[in-house]
Amino acid sequence: MGSPGLQRARAKMVDAGVDEVAIETFAHYYRLLEHGETGMIPESSIEPVDMQALSDVEVDDEVAAEAIRHTAVIKLNGGLGTSMGMDRAKSLLCVRRGLSFLDIIARQVLHLRAEYDAPIPLIFMNSFRTSADTMAALGRYTDLPVDGLPLEFLQNKEPKLLEKDLSPAAYPKDPDLEWCPPGHGDVYTALRGTGLLDQLIEQGFRYVFVSNSDNLGAVPDARVAGWFAGSGAPFAIEAVRRTASDRKGGHFARRKQDGRIVLRETAQTPPADVAALADLERHRFCSTNNLWFDLVAMKEALDVRQGILGLPLIRNVKSLDPADPKTPAVIQIETAMGAAVEVFEGSQLIEVGRDRFVPVKTTNDLLVLRSDVYDIGSDFVLDQVSGALPFVDLDTDFYKLVGEFDKRFPEGAPSMKGASSLKVEGDWTFGKGVRVVGDVELEATRAERVAPDTVLSGTADA
């Protein structure tokens, strides 16, 4: 059974009704922790990786159409957007014209179904915190469910472990905070544990496209599906060139020991290698978290490993209550779904355009998405109409939380398609019809207002 800490964690998960496969997966990583595993990937163990670009690949239209007809779409939808002050599914955020992330995702897939005369299932991996809100919001799309398949399956949960002794943390004040998600690498465990993996295969689907619900650029594209089918690869990830905003994030590399592609996350980088992590010339590509995998290959890999895919451990140390740094330090055992790239021999990477990677992690991102930098066409696909994405830096004292952000843009986002950058310091409220042109900086020591129809360019102080 293992150590007392593991026994207590197991019992807690059993009492909470956690799936047996998820419990065994948790136990696997717990033992790694006990043996001092950190999940670190030193720079000395890897080398840069290169890849072909989708723009250089020829994909036959019929091959593409046939591939997308046999593809199921999974959206990771477990996040609450707590860093933006939300307490419900982040995907319920309004993007524009009264449409949320969920609305646009649903309509993207419904359009594809009509275009290719195919079922193309859309399935959400929700958490116990996002399930009810998400399913209620999707209720308006009565034609979205596919016969014999669910619209959702639930992400597993696991106990937070006290850093001092790896025992399950207790927090009677808010028992929900005793639990955490196992990272998005749990998608494979949950697919198997719920039986959905077998259901999809039985219904004749061959491929799965997985992406985050907060990335509206992640459309299940037939051309990418055709490339993946033609490659014969069991697993693939869409990558983009890193920019200055990606310096602190993960990247792809090749492991020297066996030549396998690896995905190194920030939490897996030793302190001595942080400079190498940030080197955009050495490590040029990061993950979009848009993944493709062959269902049969995934089933075989999980069956051989008794349901434990064996993704690299991510040891994430946080406060028990994220809002209270005085609460005890806990370890959250996590895995990244993209790390499965190293599990499968013959995994592939493909470089795609930045238009397939439009994540919304902060209100800075949300302002750009809501602005006229993007059009949303009849196919509900984002179309970037500006030459380059503007850089936005809003004062976190006034704009970090969605509620406060919305108060300061009561008439919607300003025009940003002519902007290079917008930096706002202080409390500014924007009137209707404001345009941002070039590089703009606003500074204020008291609450200020940008008048309607103002054209902002350069620096303004108040």
Phi, psi and omega in degrees: 000337179099192185290164178303321180298318179292320178300317180293320179295317178302311182300320180296318180292321178297314180299329181274359177078023179290142182301143184300320179298320179293323178295317180294324177295316177301316181299323178301313182285328177300316180296323176298318178300315180302326182271011173087011179294134179249343183078007183290144177239097182295150178301327182294344183265356185229166174220161181299156180236147175241169183199165176278158179257143179302326181296341180261000185261136174266125180235120179296137183301321181291321177298317179297314181297318181294322180293316183291331178292339180250024182248135170256148184248127177241129177248127176282120191223037184268354187275142179265350184068035182297328180293344178253014176082017181266154176232023176217180184305128180301329183291354176275355177301137177287133178262308175186159178050034179076007181259132177269176173306315181299317180301314183292318178300313180300317183287328174301313183289319178299323177295317178298320178301316180293320183294322185251004179049055184216154183293319181039081181298142172244119185229135182256132169269102181264162170260170179296344179269339185253350188300306187298313181298318183294312183294326177295318181293327181280352182301335181287342181262078187294339181264009182284319181297146175255132183308132176085358181231145179280164173273344181213158162221157189261136171296146177283171174225159182215160180287143166288143183248132177298130183298329187290328184214007179062023174272154180298134181286144175244139180211076184305332181300324178207085185303335178300330182285356174283348185245156175214159173284154182276020186083165185286354171296346178293347183304322182287319177298314182292322177300318180287313184296327180276350183084001184293327178303312179293321180300315181297318179296316181298330181272007172092010178273144184246329186235156174231136173250122181243137176203171180277143181289343179269010178245094183285351174284345185276067177277139175291087190277130183296326182294319177293320178300318179295319176299315183296315180299318181290335181288334184072007182287148176282339188203142179209154177229138173279131182240156174230157175293137180287146175241180181304327181287350181259006186302325184269000183264180182285173181205165175272152175204177176241130181285128184295325187299316185228001178078004181285146173289138176231156174246111180263119177271164179303318182292350179256010183257119177301148181307326182291344184251012182298323179296321178292323177302321184275358183281102185287341177279326180280305180253097194268348189234139174236168184274142172274349190065023170261110186244150174232134173216155178276123185300318182293317178297321179293317179299315180298317181296319180289321180297316180298327184259019181053038175089354182255105185292334177082036178294152179300141179289138168243118182263103187254115181263126181219177171278144180307312171258110184304335182272356183225097183295350178279347178286159187302150175288133179233155174257128171256120178279121183227159170223155179254133184296329180293341180293347176296347179302331181272349181284324187260124173292134181089010176301151183234154170240147176223130178280127178241168178287160181295346179293345177264008181222088183234061183287148176245101180254337182221171176291340173301313179295321183296322180297316179297317182296324182280348184275183180276012172297330180241141164257152172244114185280184180294341176269002179063024175266137178293136177235112180286118185261347177268156182296318180220153179287131177287148175272129182238133178223099182263142180301117185293340177295336185238342189237356186296318183271139186302320181299316179289322177302312182297324179299329186268355172231059187296336181256015181097177183289148174290165173292128183237001187290344175259008185267147170260320178203154175221117177241125183239121174242127183100186188257098180244135173250134187258129177281181182285141173078015178290140177240137176250125184233131178070217180261122185235134173232130176242135177227140179210147176257353176216171181298130181228165181229137172268118186296153177306145175065015177289140171258114181267128173208134182087213187245136176231133178243149176208000000 
